[in-house]
Amino acid sequence: MIIPDSVLETLLKALPQVRPQIYFKSSLTALSHAMEDQVLAGNDHPLVIASFQRERFYRQEAHRYLRISDRTDQVYVLAAPETDFTNRSEHYETIAFEPGDGLSEEWHLVVMGEQYASCLICRERDLSSETQSAPPLHVDQARRFEGIWTFDRTIVLKSAEILLNRILQYRPELRTKIAPMLAQIATGPIAAINQVDPAPFADRLVTYLQAGQYKLAKAYRSIAEKERKERLVNSITAAVRRSLDPHEILNVAAEELGKVLGAGRCLIYRCTSNDSSAILQHEYLLNPVPSLSGRTWTLQGNPLFEEVVQRQEAVFIQDTQTDARFSMIKDGDRTLKSLTEEWDIRSWLMVPVLHQNQLLGAVELHYCGTTPHVLEHDEVEMVEAIATQVGVALIQAESFANLEDLNQQLEALDRTRSNLIAITGHELRTPLSTIQVCLESLASEPDMSQDLRQVMLNSALADGERMRKLIQDFLTLSRLESGRVEWRIEPQPLWECVELALSSLQARRMSTALPQIVTQLSTELPLVQVDGEWLVEVLTKLLDNACKFTEAQGRVTIQAERNEGAMIEVTIADTGRGIEENRLETVFDRFYQEEGALRRTTGGTGLGLAICRQIITNWGGRIWAESNGKDHGSEFHFTIPIVPSGETKRSAATRRRRTTG
């Protein structure tokens, strides 16, 4: 059965002098609870009629109506069923109406005793048209009701009559129980009504109103916390957008966090899970707390850091003087106890900065003083949110830095391409032109003298060799950079490789006057663990380079000595034109030429030193240049590994067998 009529409208038609008011849901809750508590505080047997819009609202109050039913047998509860609410006559009468019934929009409570009476008759208002332009509120904040709340017995009696007649329509079988109550209502008001102590009602009403105010204040505090968190996140986000410099981002984050959370010290630093320490650079301080900026912060053996790394979540210690972790003393270690005493840390929060479960750094808040500091759960969550933002910012900054590096590599590649075009154009075109002229002369001049023919042939052969060396250098560097070289690493005597390199150099420069070459190699040098052919190549190119830039009256020296590690350092020094300080590293770049690609006096492709670096680096060594500047000579150093002591004897025996064989 569905009855569309509204109880409130029926009451207002019967009593036109009554004027309805607007109530918020929280106000109605306080009034209804106070009315129910007045029944529980009395000792009579009143009539209680309660109408709930839905069963779920009734469920919240079901325990109260069980207690009320112990006071009186005239209790009627109405609701639209959602689960198992049905018509029953157990502890009290329950009346179920359809969800489409008029009562589904109303909220009623009628209490009528011998000496007091009150009623609450309300209908929920439709606010959809009023809130279209307003921001959405919480569902309970937005609900409003229009109706009547009164102690007027005339209005209470009429409300009770309307509701009891409505109940009879739903459950006619209750007529025997309801008829005496309707007859009593028909007798009219009683003069001594509401002449009872109002204290229970007033006390309960004030209590519920105060509870509502407390909830409202709590909601306001929650909104303020969210606003503070949003403002903090926005400030750090603005810093991220304003700059991709990680130092600026971390400085802003440390200062904002420290200010908002009132910390004595806020630290943000970069670290990984395997780091033993970190350098503190980003700090916020509240005077007179001592600064940690620039100091080394111990991480290895720090139980707090180890716990953060293991759990990958924030760890907060409210009181460092009573926490068990601060009593773990290890001999020789700087324990947490010593850190807290030295830097006056009473409460300590450490939050990891993570990206894809990888530790990028940490955020620490130190509360200094004599009393512990209490951090709320939402404050810790706020710090974790900021740590997440910091992690994203760091990854973005690193990505930008990597992009800059990539751009620089692309620029270098473009320069290499330009140099390649210039050098190959010059180095190939020049000998080709010479060869072509020589061959054309030989072909077109049959009467050319024998001496001139020999000159022409020698010129063509020399330029052909020059082209061969150019192409060979290109292929060699390509094989080295692509990793397609098959190394034959074995023990080698350094002096033997030097002798072979000198022989090769003299064979190449038979027609050119060489500077004086001095070899200063000790007979006590250990064997080196290298590929002999490639070591000869390195030595030949370095010697050729030294002779190329040294006058015939100059000097080239070859030295070698064992350094502190398991390496031999070889030095090739010359008294030639030297290298400017800002070019000591660039001379190893591919196609580098001091005089430019098209105006050189020494020839060459600029690949020799690049090839040497590739070879030495593949053996785990290092190559570098030193010079006091222009016209002060230069030194080229490189390191190569020596043969381990156990291998030396076996290598010597093997070489003896080869010699005797």
Secondary structure, DSSP 8 states (H G I E B T S, - for coil): ------HHHHHHHH-TT---EEEEHHHHHHHHHHHHHHHHH--S--EEEEE-SSHHHHHTTHHHHHHHHTT-S-EEEEE--SSS---EESSSEEEE--TTSGGGGEEEEEEE-SS-EEEEEEEE---TTTSSSS----HHHH-EEEEEEE--HHHHHHHHHHHHHHHHHH-GGGHHHHHHHHHHHHT---TTTT-S--HHHHHHHHHHHHHHHHHHHHHHHHHHHHHHHHHHHHHHHHHHHH---HHHHHHHHHHHHHHHHT-SEEEEEE--TT-SEEE--EEEE-TTS---TT-EEE-TT-HHHHHHHHHTS-EEES-TTT-GGGG---TTS--HHHHHHHHT-SEEEEEEEEETTEEEEEEEEEE-SSS-----HHHHHHHHHHHHHHHHHHHHHHHHHHHHHHHHHHHHHHHHHHHHHHHHHHHHHHHHHHHHHHHHHHHH-TT--HHHHHHHHHHHHHHHHHHHHHHHHHHHHHHHHHT------EEE-HHHHHHHHHHHHHHHTTTS---EEEEE--TT---EEE-HHHHHHHHHHHHHHHHHTS-TTSEEEEEEEE-SSSEEEEEEEE-SS---GGGTTGGGSTT--TT-SSS-SS---S-HHHHHHHHHHHTT--EEEEESSTTS-EEEEEEEEB--HHHHHHHHHHHHHHHH-
